[in-house]
């Protein structure tokens, strides 16, 4: 399994990670692995959601649906 080395980690960050590991009854290594796995899967979910939103926008645009820019609407409202 690949390894990861993190250099120059601030002491307070290391202390916080150790405290979090103890709170979850895990080793420091297992805690960091869990944090990294959660962060990576969260990023993948956000990317999938953005891709899905782009797909919906494309489908609506193909049907001729136009989207207004809220900035323009707010500016127009303020100028009244």
PyMOL commands that set and color helices and strands:
alter all, ss='L'
color gray80, all
select helices_A, chain A and resi 11-23+28-62+70-78
alter helices_A, ss='H'
color red, helices_A
deselect
rebuild
show_as cartoon
